[in-house]
């Protein structure tokens, strides 16, 4: 799943899309952009398309990513603690960072609205709300998700 707000790099997948960032967080793998850039376009497309619903899917994805990183970069990717009970998985509570970013952008995201968003959409809003993250895509994401009017 690739978002419209990622369209400026979707053809080449030169940046790590949100679909991969979600998979990385859940698998507990830190992949740097310079490592991602050493993957072929076919590698990147397969990683985006890899199923990620079951525990077995997640294990297979992590194994594939580690193998690719060893093959293309000559080293293991850094390990992180896998994210469990993530803020984006809680459909009843809008995370404070998302609420703050939304408020500062004149966007209202109620718990009812939050609960209707997909896991990928909630993940993207969480990532785009973090301090220190380039947040230029927050409003385009909100537009894409139907949270603000086009314009």
N, C-alpha and C positions, 0 to 999 in steps of 0.2 A: 504494500500500500504506500503510494507516494502522494503527497499532498500538492495541491495547486501552488501553494506558497513556496514550494521547493522547485518550481518549474525552471528557474534560471540555471539549474545544474542537473536536471533530471536526465537529459539525453546522455551526458557523459558520466553521470554519477560521480563527479569530481569531489563532491562533499559527501559526508556521511549522512544519509537521510534519516529522518525520525524513525522510520520502520526498523532500521538497523540499530539505532541508538537504544530503542526499547529492548531489542533482543540482547544487546550487549549488557545493559543494566540487569536484566533478568538472569543472564548467564554468568554475570560477574567477570566480564572481560573488558579490559581497557584497551581500546584500539585507537592509535594515534592517526591523525590525518595523513601523515607521511607514510604510515604502514598501509592504510586504505588505498593511497594513490599508487602503490606498487602492485595492487591486484589488477588483473585484466578487467575489461568491461564485462566480459562474460562471467568472471568470478563474482563481480559486484552484483550483477543481475541475478545470478543464482542465489546469492545470499539474501537479497531482497525477497525473492520468490519462495525461498525455503519455507515449508510449513512450520508453524510455531504454536500449535494449539496444545499438544500433549507434552508430557514430561519427556517422552522419547524424542519428540521433535526438537525439544530444547537441547537435549544431550547431543543429538546429531548435529544441530547447528553449531554448538560450541566446539565439537570435535572437528567439524569442517573448517571453521574459522581458525582454530589453532593450527591445523594442518596447512591451510593456505598461508598463514602468517609465517610459519616455519619455512615453507617452500619459497615464498616471494620475498621475505624479509630476512631470512636466516636466523630468526630468533622467535621465542615464544612471546605471545602478547602478554602484557601485564595482567595479573589477576586482581580482581576486586571482590569484595564481599557481594554475593548476589543479592539483589534487591528483592525482599519479600514483604508482603503487606504494604505495598507501595501506596503513596498518597493518591496516585491516579487510579488505583483500583477501588478506592472507597467512593462509592457513588452517592453517598449521603452528605459528604462534607467537602466543600470547596476549600482547597489548601489556602492558607493565609497569603502566601506569595502570589498565588493566582488572583485572589481577591484584591490584594494591594495593587498589582499590576493592572488589573482590569479597572479598578477605581481611578487610577492615575491616567487611564486611557479613555475615561468616560464610557466604560462598558460595564454592564451589570450581569453577573453570573450568579444566579441563585442556586441553591442545592437542587431544586427541581430541574433546572436547565442542565446543571452539571451531570446529573444522573442520566440524562437522555443522550449525552455525548458518548461516542465510542471510546473504548480504552485507548486507542491510538490518539484520538483527539484530546482526551484528558492528559495523556502523557505529553503531547506536544505543548499544550498550554502550560503544564508544569515546567517543562524545559525552557520554554520561551519567557517564563516569568522569573527565572533565577537571576539574582544579582551577578553582575560580571558577565552575563551572557549577552551577546549582541541581540537585542530585542526588536530589531526592525521588522521581524516577521510576526510579532504578536497580533497587531491589528489585521494584517492580511489573513492570518489564521482565524481570527475571530470572524472576519467577513466570510471566509470559506465555510466555517462551521455554522453560519447563520446566526451569529450572536450580535452582529451589527449590520446595518443596512449597507448595501453597496454604495460606493461613492467616494 
